[in-house]
Amino acid sequence: MARNIGSHYTAHRVLGRGGAGTVWLGEGPEGPVAIKVLREDLAADPDLAERFAHERHALLGLEHPHIVGVRELIIGGPDGRDIALVMDLVDGPDLRAHLRRERRLAPRDAVAITAGIASGLAVAHAAGIVHRDVKPENILLDTSATAAGPTALLTDFGVAKLIDEPRHGGKGGVVGTPDYLAPEIVEGLPPRAAVDIYALVTVLYELLAGFTPFGGGHPGAVLRRQVTETAAELPGIPRELWELIQQCLAKAPASRLRAAELASRLRELLPDLEGLPPLDIGDPEGHAEEPAPREERPAPVPAGAGRGPRPAVPLVRGAAPDSERATHTRMRVPDPDELAGGAHGTARSIRPVGQPRAGSARHGAAARRRRRLAVTAGVLAAGALGGWLLLSGGDGEEDGGRQGGTTGVESVVEDAGGGPVDGPADEDGGAGLAPAAP
């Protein structure tokens, strides 16, 4: 159903929905446009409308080949409660949809996309604008351009900052998508330009590997990894590219490259990446994560259900789920004890294709088989020892041999697992939490 947006635009149909609002295919005086209408509860906030009006010039002033241009900012509308951004219409999918289809990109394609977005970020950062929510969902691929391939454009500049600013001078929590949050945001520091570099290179890592360096499991576990863990090296890419990724994923913001330098360095690497195929690696070697508290576990997904957005998962026990979980999560700043993690940490490492993941059903079955073999070998060894003592000694020695054989078996069983042979495998591999249902 069509609706009027302002006095010059008409929204015809929904193109997509996110945590902040709905994107419509619209029509204006100069042709088709994309119109992002903020959620009604956000638009009803007078402080938010004032912030958008204050940042109007900055939102309309960003022009770059890798940034989706904003043509108009509408505050008011027919019912007086609309806040809408009228943007250039991009003919193509977002990077998340492209990644779902391809799983991994060839290194050259991944680096070219990242270099383009980095050059757009350089212009924004020079204007004093930090994006704060760089992720595949906010990168659009214009497929109508040249034969050289799709052009990547970053959208939603400044929206996260305006929506998520603390209200009335109060203290704000952490807002963002956990997989792409820089460590300093998790620790409660103010976001600077370096947080966009961290998020963008996390996207690059995901384009190459098929997964993010610290993702997987409960959002609280992901936040802990962002602060405490080091990204696992990706095999099969040039050393210079890995060192660049490593530098931009540094925990200290000052150690990361600036956006313009990142774009330049990535483009210098493009000739060396020609012809390299997508990486042939398996999912990350994870630890067996601790299950989430019962009240925090998401509802099971029915068999055959589509793979839509993950259900809302509260970060703290007893917290209400956030309806914005589909695109980003609102969370309090974790305290130092939570960030410290457990005794086993939450490290992830790359595993070869076909190798079972630690903590998985295959891994548990293999562990139980090894335990049974160890027990069987111990029993046979103890029996052989007892027989040798019977043949070589008297009655007293025979009793001693039987006694020694029993002790040997008990020792082997204890060493093999310290519990029933057929009991569940020991899965205390880490201090993370159970992964959310897809």
MIMILUM-171228 format. One record per residue (C-alpha): chain; x, y, z. Coordinates in nm, 4 decimals. Layout:
BEGIN
kette,x,y,z
A,X,Y,Z
...
# end
This chain:
BEGIN
kette,x,y,z
A,0.0000,0.0000,0.0000
A,0.1463,0.3348,-0.1067
A,0.2040,0.6116,0.1456
A,0.3163,0.9706,0.1136
A,0.6482,1.0693,0.2686
A,0.6770,1.4423,0.2981
A,0.5305,1.6497,0.0180
A,0.7395,1.5190,-0.2720
A,0.7831,1.1434,-0.2218
A,0.5628,0.8339,-0.2327
A,0.6632,0.4983,-0.0834
A,0.5270,0.2043,-0.2854
A,0.6545,-0.1206,-0.1357
A,0.8868,-0.2471,0.1371
A,1.2388,-0.3423,0.0301
A,1.3613,-0.4511,0.3733
A,1.3350,-0.4063,0.7479
A,1.6017,-0.3489,1.0099
A,1.6354,-0.2633,1.3735
A,1.5997,0.1110,1.3124
A,1.3199,0.1128,1.0568
A,1.1871,0.0074,0.7187
A,1.3305,0.0739,0.3723
A,1.0746,0.1431,0.0999
A,1.0985,0.1647,-0.2767
A,0.9785,0.5155,-0.3451
A,0.9249,0.7694,-0.6182
A,1.0242,1.1349,-0.6172
A,1.0561,1.4300,-0.8551
A,1.3797,1.2870,-0.9994
A,1.2721,0.9235,-1.0249
A,1.3009,0.6087,-0.8085
A,1.4542,0.6409,-0.4631
A,1.4990,0.4357,-0.1466
A,1.3238,0.5786,0.1588
A,1.4255,0.4701,0.5075
A,1.1437,0.5431,0.7531
A,1.2446,0.5159,1.1182
A,1.0338,0.3083,1.3559
A,0.7336,0.4924,1.4990
A,0.8613,0.4704,1.8568
A,1.1892,0.6322,1.7506
A,1.0253,0.8986,1.5382
A,0.7961,0.9909,1.8289
A,1.0962,1.0967,2.0394
A,1.1301,1.4771,2.0135
A,1.4959,1.4614,2.1202
A,1.5737,1.2279,1.8306
A,1.4022,1.4573,1.5813
A,1.6089,1.7453,1.7157
A,1.9308,1.5464,1.6783
A,1.8463,1.4567,1.3185
A,1.7682,1.8214,1.2401
A,2.0988,1.9258,1.3979
A,2.2943,1.6749,1.1863
A,2.1015,1.7475,0.8664
A,2.3920,1.9143,0.6891
A,2.6338,1.6323,0.7738
A,2.3905,1.3620,0.6578
A,2.3232,1.5362,0.3259
A,2.6833,1.6419,0.2686
A,2.8543,1.3024,0.2368
A,2.9306,1.2373,-0.1298
A,3.1557,0.9542,-0.2439
A,3.1356,0.6720,-0.5027
A,3.1298,0.4170,-0.2179
A,2.8680,0.5899,0.0002
A,2.4931,0.5723,-0.0594
A,2.3947,0.9343,-0.1008
A,2.1205,1.0912,0.1146
A,1.9045,1.3275,-0.0967
A,1.6631,1.4542,0.1648
A,1.5868,1.4352,0.5340
A,1.2165,1.4515,0.6199
A,1.1025,1.5319,0.9720
A,0.7274,1.5551,1.0257
A,0.5265,1.4065,0.7399
A,0.1466,1.3918,0.7081
A,0.0875,1.2816,1.0669
A,0.3762,1.4864,1.2052
A,0.5602,1.1799,1.3333
A,0.7785,1.0660,1.0432
A,1.1562,1.0740,1.0314
A,1.2733,0.9511,0.6927
A,1.5922,0.9536,0.4909
A,1.5482,0.9708,0.1132
A,1.8479,0.7929,-0.0426
A,1.9830,0.6916,-0.3794
A,1.8331,0.3634,-0.4971
A,2.1010,0.0946,-0.5326
A,2.0300,-0.1795,-0.7855
A,2.1615,-0.4910,-0.6129
A,2.1673,-0.6940,-0.2897
A,2.3367,-0.6176,0.0361
A,2.6651,-0.7902,0.1141
A,2.4999,-1.0255,0.3665
A,2.2709,-1.1706,0.0982
A,2.5688,-1.2043,-0.1379
A,2.7732,-1.3782,0.1321
A,2.4910,-1.6217,0.2103
A,2.4929,-1.7260,-0.1539
A,2.8703,-1.7420,-0.2059
A,2.9808,-1.8436,0.1492
A,3.3316,-1.7089,0.0810
A,3.4741,-1.4677,-0.1736
A,3.7971,-1.4911,-0.3672
A,4.0654,-1.2855,-0.1871
A,4.0839,-1.0263,-0.4653
A,3.7073,-0.9644,-0.4611
A,3.7006,-0.9434,-0.0800
A,3.9911,-0.6972,-0.0700
A,3.8473,-0.4826,-0.3527
A,3.5146,-0.4467,-0.1687
A,3.6921,-0.3596,0.1555
A,3.9210,-0.1053,-0.0113
A,3.6243,0.0756,-0.1638
A,3.4396,0.0975,0.1690
A,3.7601,0.2128,0.3428
A,3.7908,0.5019,0.0960
A,3.4312,0.6022,0.1742
A,3.5047,0.5875,0.5466
A,3.8047,0.8142,0.4949
A,3.5771,1.0884,0.3584
A,3.3289,1.0447,0.6431
A,3.5976,1.0452,0.9114
A,3.7475,1.3613,0.7632
A,3.4016,1.5196,0.8062
A,3.3927,1.4078,1.1686
A,3.1325,1.1314,1.1144
A,3.1817,0.7841,1.2604
A,2.9549,0.5169,1.1147
A,2.9530,0.2892,1.4248
A,2.7662,0.0018,1.2577
A,2.9793,-0.1262,0.9690
A,2.8628,-0.4788,0.8804
A,2.7559,-0.6716,0.5670
A,2.3920,-0.5663,0.6085
A,2.4946,-0.2013,0.5691
A,2.7071,-0.2571,0.2579
A,2.5119,-0.2592,-0.0699
A,2.6393,-0.3999,-0.4001
A,2.5480,-0.1986,-0.7085
A,2.5314,-0.4560,-0.9877
A,2.4275,-0.2063,-1.2547
A,2.7712,-0.0496,-1.2829
A,3.0583,-0.1756,-1.5003
A,3.1780,-0.5135,-1.6185
A,3.4557,-0.4931,-1.3588
A,3.2113,-0.6208,-1.0973
A,2.9663,-0.4765,-0.8464
A,3.0444,-0.1533,-0.6659
A,3.0225,-0.1649,-0.2862
A,2.8495,0.1263,-0.1126
A,2.8146,0.1911,0.2596
A,2.4764,0.3074,0.3852
A,2.3212,0.4307,0.7110
A,2.5992,0.6787,0.7904
A,2.5451,0.8535,1.1193
A,2.2116,0.6824,1.1881
A,2.3492,0.4563,1.4619
A,2.5094,0.7545,1.6378
A,2.1945,0.9657,1.6267
A,1.9607,0.6898,1.7421
A,2.1871,0.5493,2.0113
A,2.3074,0.8666,2.1800
A,2.2263,0.8684,2.5534
A,1.8991,1.0448,2.6205
A,1.8739,1.3435,2.8548
A,2.2392,1.3188,2.9522
A,2.1982,0.9708,3.0996
A,2.4534,0.6955,3.0732
A,2.4145,0.4833,2.7602
A,2.4861,0.1161,2.7205
A,2.6744,-0.0612,2.4433
A,2.4868,-0.0651,2.1133
A,2.6012,-0.2518,1.8073
A,2.6254,-0.5907,1.6411
A,2.8409,-0.8066,1.8736
A,3.0463,-0.9741,1.5972
A,3.1726,-0.6346,1.4729
A,3.2080,-0.4372,1.7975
A,3.5530,-0.2988,1.8697
A,3.6964,-0.3863,2.2146
A,3.6956,-0.0250,2.3314
A,3.3175,-0.0036,2.2819
A,3.2703,-0.3209,2.4875
A,3.4801,-0.1630,2.7615
A,3.2612,0.1480,2.7609
A,3.4958,0.3940,2.5886
A,3.3574,0.6514,2.3432
A,3.3590,0.5357,1.9799
A,3.6141,0.7054,1.7556
A,3.7014,0.6510,1.3901
A,3.9091,0.3435,1.4802
A,3.5935,0.1446,1.5652
A,3.4916,0.1603,1.1975
A,3.8313,0.0234,1.0926
A,3.7962,-0.2679,1.3350
A,3.4458,-0.3456,1.2095
A,3.5405,-0.3166,0.8418
A,3.8380,-0.5516,0.8723
A,3.6158,-0.7924,1.0646
A,3.3940,-0.7869,0.7547
A,3.7027,-0.8538,0.5379
A,3.7925,-1.1516,0.7583
A,3.4362,-1.2807,0.7196
A,3.4431,-1.2411,0.3406
A,3.7613,-1.4504,0.3275
A,3.6777,-1.7130,0.5914
A,3.2996,-1.7395,0.5862
A,3.2780,-1.6493,0.9570
A,3.3805,-1.3618,1.1821
A,3.6958,-1.3927,1.3968
A,3.5179,-1.3786,1.7339
A,3.1582,-1.4708,1.6526
A,2.9600,-1.7773,1.7505
A,2.7570,-1.8548,2.0583
A,2.5868,-1.6267,2.3042
A,2.6422,-1.2514,2.2498
A,2.8052,-1.2238,2.5923
A,3.0688,-1.4786,2.4901
A,3.1289,-1.2872,2.1656
A,3.1869,-0.9629,2.3579
A,3.4319,-1.1400,2.5869
A,3.6311,-1.2700,2.2906
A,3.6430,-0.9227,2.1356
A,3.8298,-0.7993,2.4447
A,4.0445,-1.1003,2.5365
A,4.1170,-1.3170,2.2313
A,4.3363,-1.2931,1.9208
A,4.1994,-1.3745,1.5759
A,4.3070,-1.7107,1.4325
A,4.5313,-1.6753,1.1284
A,4.3759,-1.7536,0.7907
A,4.5843,-2.0002,0.5885
A,4.6205,-1.9476,0.2159
A,4.6447,-1.5683,0.1967
A,4.9633,-1.3638,0.1412
A,5.1554,-1.2779,0.4545
A,5.1238,-0.9042,0.3847
A,4.7447,-0.9284,0.3804
A,4.7328,-1.1221,0.7070
A,4.9624,-0.8705,0.8792
A,4.7347,-0.5908,0.7619
A,4.4271,-0.7707,0.9015
A,4.6090,-0.8375,1.2266
A,4.7079,-0.4726,1.2652
A,4.3523,-0.3469,1.2092
A,4.2109,-0.5985,1.4584
A,4.4485,-0.4741,1.7283
A,4.2873,-0.4262,2.0682
A,4.4461,-0.0813,2.1030
A,4.2675,0.1698,1.8737
A,4.5868,0.3692,1.8152
A,4.7530,0.0637,1.6591
A,4.5022,0.0413,1.3738
A,4.5459,0.2076,1.0363
A,4.3472,0.5116,0.9361
A,4.0813,0.4599,0.6704
A,4.2702,0.6296,0.3851
A,4.5869,0.4322,0.4587
A,4.3896,0.1074,0.4800
A,4.2309,0.1719,0.1397
A,4.5701,0.2482,-0.0160
A,4.7440,-0.0557,0.1340
A,4.4638,-0.2901,0.0267
A,4.4728,-0.1630,-0.3313
A,4.8480,-0.2206,-0.3432
A,4.7844,-0.5881,-0.2638
A,4.5287,-0.6445,-0.5419
A,4.7782,-0.7523,-0.8151
A,4.9200,-1.0246,-0.5861
A,4.5710,-1.1655,-0.5279
A,4.4770,-1.2168,-0.8932
A,4.3624,-1.5711,-0.9614
A,4.3592,-1.6893,-0.5994
A,4.0497,-1.9043,-0.5306
A,3.8301,-1.8724,-0.2207
A,3.9914,-2.0254,0.0880
A,3.9258,-2.3955,0.1443
A,3.8894,-2.4088,0.5214
A,3.6359,-2.5543,0.7623
A,3.4405,-2.3811,1.0343
A,3.6425,-2.2564,1.3318
A,3.7682,-2.5111,1.5841
A,3.5484,-2.4038,1.8739
A,3.5459,-2.5013,2.2358
A,3.2500,-2.6744,2.3920
A,3.0605,-2.3713,2.5092
A,2.8657,-2.3647,2.8315
A,2.4907,-2.3699,2.7732
A,2.3056,-2.0454,2.8310
A,2.0941,-2.0254,3.1467
A,1.7614,-2.1956,3.0867
A,1.5609,-1.8751,3.0707
A,1.8022,-1.7281,2.8144
A,1.7940,-2.0145,2.5652
A,1.6155,-1.9231,2.2426
A,1.3163,-2.1289,2.1406
A,1.4031,-2.4211,1.9117
A,1.3540,-2.3646,1.5408
A,1.0939,-2.6041,1.3915
A,1.2199,-2.8499,1.1359
A,1.2062,-2.7029,0.7881
A,1.1743,-2.3459,0.9109
A,1.3503,-2.0777,0.7088
A,1.6784,-1.9269,0.8223
A,1.5470,-1.5833,0.9162
A,1.6956,-1.3401,1.1682
A,1.8158,-1.4906,1.4936
A,1.5676,-1.4613,1.7783
A,1.6261,-1.1976,2.0434
A,1.8626,-1.3151,2.3167
A,1.9004,-1.1111,2.6373
A,2.2608,-1.0592,2.7477
A,2.1917,-1.0727,3.1191
A,1.9745,-1.3152,3.3102
A,1.6242,-1.1820,3.3503
A,1.6644,-0.9113,3.0871
A,1.3896,-0.8697,2.8312
A,1.4836,-0.9618,2.4723
A,1.5502,-0.6670,2.2431
A,1.3379,-0.6514,1.9308
A,1.6315,-0.4942,1.7466
A,1.8381,-0.8159,1.7685
A,1.7888,-0.8787,1.3962
A,2.0409,-0.6059,1.3173
A,2.2054,-0.4993,1.6387
A,2.1931,-0.5608,2.0109
A,2.1431,-0.3130,2.2927
A,2.3432,-0.4221,2.5954
A,2.4937,-0.2935,2.9150
A,2.8715,-0.2631,2.9485
A,2.9997,-0.5972,3.0907
A,3.1836,-0.5741,3.4202
A,3.5531,-0.6793,3.4494
A,3.4711,-1.0255,3.5872
A,3.2513,-1.1023,3.2882
A,3.5144,-0.9822,3.0431
A,3.7809,-1.1944,3.2125
A,3.6067,-1.5149,3.1040
A,3.6561,-1.8582,3.2561
A,3.9617,-2.0665,3.3299
A,3.9644,-2.2150,2.9811
A,3.9177,-1.8927,2.7830
A,3.7183,-1.8708,2.4629
A,3.9805,-1.9064,2.1901
A,3.8816,-2.0305,1.8446
A,4.1178,-2.1727,1.5850
A,4.0839,-2.2634,1.2210
A,4.0337,-2.6370,1.1607
A,4.0906,-2.8330,0.8364
A,3.7902,-2.9280,0.6247
A,3.6335,-3.2530,0.7510
A,3.7891,-3.2409,1.0965
A,3.5212,-3.2621,1.3686
A,3.4782,-2.9526,1.5838
A,3.5714,-2.9906,1.9516
A,3.2585,-3.0291,2.1586
A,3.0507,-3.1530,1.8648
A,2.8698,-3.4875,1.8610
A,3.1375,-3.6340,1.6330
A,3.4131,-3.5082,1.8608
A,3.2371,-3.6551,2.1685
A,3.1890,-3.9943,2.0034
A,3.5552,-4.0052,1.9033
A,3.6594,-3.9210,2.2583
A,3.4439,-4.2032,2.3975
A,3.5932,-4.4516,2.1493
A,3.9456,-4.3530,2.2495
A,3.8536,-4.3931,2.6155
A,3.7121,-4.7427,2.5625
A,4.0233,-4.8466,2.3678
A,4.2436,-4.7195,2.6500
A,4.0438,-4.9152,2.9080
A,4.0498,-5.2327,2.6972
A,4.4250,-5.2054,2.6500
A,4.4687,-5.1584,3.0236
A,4.2577,-5.4655,3.1046
A,4.4546,-5.6813,2.8591
A,4.7849,-5.5549,2.9975
A,4.6723,-5.6230,3.3542
A,4.5574,-5.9762,3.2606
A,4.8871,-6.0528,3.0960
A,5.0749,-5.9320,3.4033
A,4.8591,-6.1494,3.6303
A,4.9158,-6.4571,3.4141
A,5.2897,-6.4037,3.4175
A,5.2896,-6.3785,3.7986
A,5.0856,-6.7031,3.8273
A,5.3330,-6.8902,3.6106
A,5.6397,-6.7564,3.7854
A,5.5416,-6.7518,4.1550
A,5.3828,-6.9536,4.4413
A,5.0415,-6.9333,4.6046
A,5.1256,-6.6144,4.7890
A,5.2556,-6.4588,4.4715
A,4.9411,-6.5719,4.2873
A,4.7242,-6.3833,4.5331
A,4.9507,-6.0857,4.5009
A,4.9322,-6.1111,4.1226
A,4.5531,-6.1069,4.1276
A,4.5598,-5.8148,4.3669
A,4.8077,-5.6267,4.1505
A,4.6006,-5.6978,3.8395
A,4.2876,-5.5486,3.9962
A,4.4763,-5.2388,4.1041
A,4.6143,-5.1987,3.7523
A,4.2673,-5.2087,3.5949
A,4.1315,-4.9516,3.8397
A,4.4260,-4.7266,3.7666
A,4.3744,-4.7490,3.3919
A,4.0030,-4.6703,3.4240
A,4.0796,-4.3699,3.6422
A,4.3429,-4.2408,3.4000
A,4.1131,-4.2960,3.1039
A,3.8398,-4.0681,3.2253
A,3.7790,-4.0827,3.5965
A,3.4166,-4.1873,3.5433
A,3.1951,-4.4530,3.3892
A,3.3327,-4.5793,3.0611
A,3.0049,-4.5240,2.8798
A,2.9281,-4.1890,3.0412
A,2.9115,-3.8618,2.8422
A,3.2314,-3.7194,2.7055
A,3.3985,-3.4404,2.9002
A,3.2953,-3.1266,2.7181
A,3.4311,-2.8622,2.9503
A,3.6271,-2.7017,2.6723
A,3.5598,-2.3359,2.7354
A,3.3735,-2.0696,2.9200
A,3.1496,-1.9503,2.6372
A,2.7765,-1.9957,2.6157
A,2.5550,-2.2040,2.3909
A,2.5160,-2.0683,2.0370
A,2.1882,-1.9013,1.9498
A,1.9520,-2.0875,1.7208
A,1.9942,-1.9791,1.3610
# end
